[in-house]
Amino acid sequence: MCFYGLKQKDIDYINEKGLDVIRQHVHDFIAKREAPAFILNDGKQTPTKGCTMSSGHRLCTDRSGA
């Protein structure tokens, strides 16, 4: 097996634990750390319809004449 860019300490760890254990570690890491595929309320966190801040911002930009 060829391990490009790994230090000897890492290579020894892989050889000691085995690739099956390393693959399981990777699987667990991705499952716990990655964002979910479906995000609840995505794009709906900031209300704009009827919001006084968005209306006020729109008024200010419309009156600037730009």
C-alpha positions as CSV (number, residue, x, y, z in Angstrom):
1,M,0.0,0.0,0.0
2,C,1.2,3.5,-0.8
3,F,0.5,6.3,1.7
4,Y,1.4,9.6,0.1
5,G,1.9,12.6,2.4
6,L,1.4,10.6,5.7
7,K,3.9,10.7,8.5
8,Q,5.4,7.4,9.7
9,K,3.3,7.7,12.9
10,D,0.1,7.8,10.8
11,I,1.2,4.9,8.7
12,D,2.0,2.8,11.8
13,Y,-1.5,3.7,13.2
14,I,-3.2,2.5,10.0
15,N,-1.2,-0.7,9.9
16,E,-1.9,-1.3,13.6
17,K,-5.7,-0.7,13.4
18,G,-6.4,-1.9,9.9
19,L,-8.3,-0.2,7.1
20,D,-11.7,-1.5,8.2
21,V,-11.4,0.5,11.5
22,I,-10.1,3.6,9.7
23,R,-13.1,3.4,7.3
24,Q,-15.5,3.1,10.2
25,H,-13.8,6.2,11.8
26,V,-14.3,8.1,8.6
27,H,-17.9,7.0,8.3
28,D,-18.6,8.1,11.9
29,F,-16.9,11.4,11.5
30,I,-18.8,12.3,8.4
31,A,-22.1,11.2,9.9
32,K,-21.6,13.4,13.0
33,R,-19.9,16.4,11.5
34,E,-21.4,17.0,8.1
35,A,-24.5,19.1,7.6
36,P,-27.7,17.3,7.0
37,A,-28.8,16.9,3.4
38,F,-32.2,18.5,4.2
39,I,-32.1,21.6,6.3
40,L,-35.3,22.5,8.1
41,N,-36.5,26.1,7.4
42,D,-33.8,26.7,4.8
43,G,-34.3,30.1,3.3
44,K,-37.1,31.0,5.7
45,Q,-35.1,32.2,8.7
46,T,-35.5,35.9,7.8
47,P,-39.1,37.1,7.2
48,T,-39.4,39.8,4.5
49,K,-43.1,40.0,3.7
50,G,-44.7,42.6,5.9
51,C,-41.4,43.2,7.8
52,T,-41.0,46.9,8.6
53,M,-37.2,46.7,8.3
54,S,-37.4,45.4,4.7
55,S,-40.1,47.9,3.8
56,G,-38.0,50.8,5.3
57,H,-34.9,49.7,3.5
58,R,-36.9,49.6,0.2
59,L,-38.2,53.1,0.8
60,C,-34.8,54.5,1.5
61,T,-33.3,53.0,-1.7
62,D,-36.3,54.1,-3.8
63,R,-36.0,57.8,-2.7
64,S,-32.3,58.1,-3.3
65,G,-32.8,58.6,-7.0
66,A,-30.1,56.2,-7.9
